Amino acid sequence: MKFIIERFDGKKSYEQTYTVEKKDIEALTLLSVLLLIKQTQDVTLNFTASCRCAICGACGVRVNGHAYIACDSKMTELFEEYGDTDAFRIAPLANFKVISDLVVDWEPAMENLRKIKPALVAKSEFSEKEGCRQNQEEFDRIIKQWDCILCGCCASECNKLTADHTDYMEPFVFTHAWRAANDSRSKDPMIHVKPSVTNGLWNCVHCQECANRCPKHISSADDIAGLRALAMRKGLNSGVGPAHAKSFYTDLVEDSGRLNEIRLALRTEGVSTVMRAGTAVTLMSAGKMNPLEVFGGHTIEGHKDLVKMIKAAQAANKE
C-alpha cells in the first residue's frame, strides 16, 4: 500500500510516495510505519516523536486531512475508519508553520501559552508547611484539563485558526487558561482570564472540531465557554462577545424563548453597525428575518418550564 507524504525542504513543498507491504504494517502504529519508512527507505524523512506512549504529544500529524497522535493510532483502526484503503495521505499539522516535512514550528503557540500564565499562583493563606491542598471535588474540576499533552490536534482542526489566526489563540491555550483559573488553589483567576479575553476568547466559532479530534477527549470549546462565563461574572462585560451572549439570554429567558435574529443583531452590533454592514438587508432579502420581529413574537410553548430549568442551572452553578 502507499503512503503519500507531504514534504517540505525549506524552500518548496512536494509529495513523495512510499510503498510498503500491507501485511507488514497491520500490527503497527502509524508512528511505527513512519519509522519503518525512515529506517528502510528514506533517512531524510523528518518528523517528531518521543515517548511512543501518547504522553508527550510530539508526534501529531494529519492523516487524510484529520489530526492524529501517530503513536496512539493503530493501523488496524485507520484501516477500519477509512474503509480498508490502499493509500494514506500524511501531512503536517494544519495551522502551524512547517519547518521540514512533518515538523512544525511550535514557538508561536508557546508564546500564546505564555500569555495566559499557565503556572499556578497559589493563594497567600496556604502555608509552606502544608502546601496547597484540595479536596476531591475541587481536584475533579480540573483533572480533565490536566490531561492535555500539547499535541496540537485541536489547533490543527480549528476552523477559526484556518480562517484567521491573527486574533485568536490555539484551543489548547484556552484549556490551560481554564485549568489555572478554575483551580481552587489559584490566588486570582483573572491572571489567566484577562489575557484570554484580550487574545480572542470571544472569537471561537463553535465548530466543536477541537472536541471532536482531541485524543484525550478534552473539549476546549467547553473550556472556552467556562472562561467566558467567568469573565462575565467578574465584570468583563464590554464588547460584541458579551453583548451577543447577553442577547441570547434575554431572548430565551426574558422574552419569548425564541431567538429573535433582528434583535440579536441590534443588541450585539448596534443599529449603525448592522445597517452599515448591510446585515439587515441581507437577512431580509434571504427571507431570514421579518422586520416586524423587532417588536417581538409569540412566546414558545413551555417557556415557563424553560425559564425554570435555566434558573435551576444558574443556582446549581453558584453552589
N, C-alpha and C positions, 0 to 999 in steps of 0.2 A: 504494500500500500504506500501512498505518497504523503509526505509532509511538505506542504508548500509554506516556506518560512519567509516572512518579510525581513529583509536585511537592510542595513544602513552602514556605510563605510566612513561616515563623517562628511561626505560630500554628496553622494547620490543614494537614492533608495532603489531597491530592486528585489525581485522574488527569486528564491532558489528552491528547487525541488529535490528532496531526498527520498529514496525508496528503501523500504525495509520489508522484511517478511512478516506478514501479519501474525503468524504462529509464534514468532519470536518475541512479540511485544504484548500479547494478550494478557499476560500476568503482571505487566509492569505498570508503573505510574507514568504520567506524562513527563515528569522530570527525568525519570529513568530513560525514557525514549530520547529525550534531548541529549542526555549524557552519552547514550549509545551512539547517536549520530556524531557527536563531537569526538568521541574516542575512536570511532571506526571509519568515519567518512570525511569529516571536515573539522580539523582542530581550530580553525579560525572562527567558528560559530560562537558568538558571545551571548551569554545570558547570565542571570544572577541566581544563586541558590546558596543555602547554608545548612539549616538544621535537618531538612528532609522529614520533619515531623509536624508540619503545619503550625509551627510556633513562631518562627522569625518573620514570616511574611515576605521573604526576599524573592520568591520565585513566581510572582504574579505575572501572567501572560494572558493574551486573548486567544481563544480557540473558536474559529468560525464566528468571530465578532463579539464574543462574550468573555468576560473576565473569569479566570480560574486561578487557584493556587496549584501550581504544577505538581508539587509533591503530594498533594492531597486529592489528586484527580486520577482515578484508576482508568486505564484504557477500556476495561470492560464496561464501565459506566458511561464513558464517552461514546463507545460503540452503540450502547443502548439508547442514549439520548439522541444521537444523530443518525439513527436508523442503519447501524452496521455499515457505515460508509467506507469507501476505499481511499478517501483522501481527507486530510485535515489542513486547514489554513491557520498557521500560527503567527501571531503578531504581537508587538509590544503593547503594553497597557496604553489605552487612549487617554487623552487629556494630560499627557506628560510629554516633555521634550525628549526625543530619542537621542541617546548618546552613541550607541553602537548596537546594531541588530535588535535584540530583545531587551537591551539595557536602557533604562530611562533615568532622567535626572530628577532626583528627589529633593534637591536643595530648596526650590521654591515652596514645595509642600511643607518642608520642615520649618521654613521661615514663617509660614502661616500658623503652624503649630506653636511656634514660639510666641506669636501674637496673643494667643488666648491664655498664656501662662499655665500650662497643664500641671505643673507641680503643685502639691498641696501646701497651702499656708495655714498652719494649724491655729485654732482658737487659743487665745492667751491663757485661758483657765486650765489648759492641760499642763500638767507638771512634767518636768523632765524625768522624774522617777517613775511615774505611772504611764507616761506616753499618751497617745491618742486612742482612747478606747471607743468601741462601737458595740451596740447590741446587734443581734442577728437581723432584726428588721431594718436597721439603718444600713447594715452591710448589704443586704439584699437589694437595696435601692440602686446600688452602683455596680453590683457584681457582673452584670452582663456587659457593661461598657468597658470593664477591665479586661474583657476577652479580646478586645481589638488588638490585632497584631500588626497594624500599619502595612497591610499588604497592597493597598491602593485599588482593590477591586471596585469599591464603591465610587471612587473618583473616576475610574475608567468608564463606568456605566452612566455617570451623572449627565443628564441632558442639559442642565443649566451650564455646567462647565464646557460642554461641547458647543453650546450656543454663544457663550460669552464668559470667559474666565476672569475678566478684569475686575469684576465687582462681587466676587464670590470665592469662598474657600472650599477646600475638599470636604466632603461629608464627614470623613473620619475626624477632622479637626473639630467640628461641632460636637461630635460624640465625646471627645475628650474634654471639651469645654463643659458639657453637661455633666460628665462624670465628676469633674472637680467642683462644679458649682452645687451639685446635688449631694455632695459628701457632707455628712453631719459634722465632720471634724473641721470643715473649712471655716476660716476666720471671716471671710467676706465673699459670698458668691459673685458679687458684682465685679470682682477682679477678673473673672472669666466671662461674665455675661456682657459687660460693656464692649470689650473688643470684638465679641461675636456680633453684636448689633452693628457696630461701625464697619464690619467687614463682610456684610452680605447676609446676615441671618434671615432677613425677611425676603430674600431673593430666591429661595428654594421654590421650584416649580411643581413640587408634589408628584413627581413621576414615579416615586417609590422604587426606582431601579437600584438604589443603594441597599434597600432592604432585600430586594429580590436576589442580588448577587453576592451578598456578604457570606463568606464561608463559615463565619462564626454566628450567623443568624442574628446579627445586630441590626436594628433599624435606626439608621442615622436620621431618617425622616421623623421618627418618634422623638428622638433626642432634640432635634431642631424645634419640634412643637413644644417640648418641655422648656427649652431655653426661652422661646417666645413668651410662653405663659409667665415664666419667672420674671422676665424683663418687664412685662406689663404690670405685674404685681408690685414691682419695685419702682414704678413710676416712669419707665421709659416708654411713653405712650405716643410720642410725636412721630410723624411720618406716615407715608402711604400704607406701609405694612400693618401697623397697629390700627389705623383707621379702617382698613379692609376687614380685619378680624372683628373689630367692634361693630361694624356694619352687619356682618353675618349674625352676630349675637343679637343685635337689635331686631333683625328680620325674624329670627327664629323664636325669640322669647317675648319681646315687647310688641311686635307687630302681629302678622298673620300666621307665622310659622312657615311661610313660603318665601324663598329667596326672591327678592324684588330687584331685578337686574338694573333697572334705571336708577333706583335709589342707591343700590350698591355702588354704582359708578359715581354718582353725585357725592355720596358720603366719602368715598375713597379719594377721588381725584379732584373734586370740586367742580362747580359749574363751568368756570372758564377753561379749565384743562380739558374737560370732556368735550366741550363744543369746539375748542381749538384743534383737538386731535381728530375730530370727526367721528368719535366713537358712537355718539348717539345716532347720528345719521346712518352710519354703517349698520348698527343693530336694527334700526327701524326698517331700513331697506331690505334687510335679510329676513324680516318677519320675526326677529328675535326679541323685539321689545315693543310694547304698546305704550305710547306716551301718556295715556290716561292712568297707567300704573303708578305714576308719580304720586297720585292721590291715594294709593293703597289698593288692596284687593280683598277678596273674601278670606276669612280665616279657615285654615285647613281643619279637616275632621280630626278630633283627638288632640287639638292644640293644648288644652289644659293638661293632658297627661304628658305631652312632650315637655312642657314647662316644668312639671313636677320632676321628671327624670333629670333634666338639666340642673335644677336646683339641688336635687339629691346628690348628684355627682359633684357639684361645687362644694357642698357641705362635707362630703366624704374626703375630698381633696384637702380641705382645710384641716381636717382631723389628722 
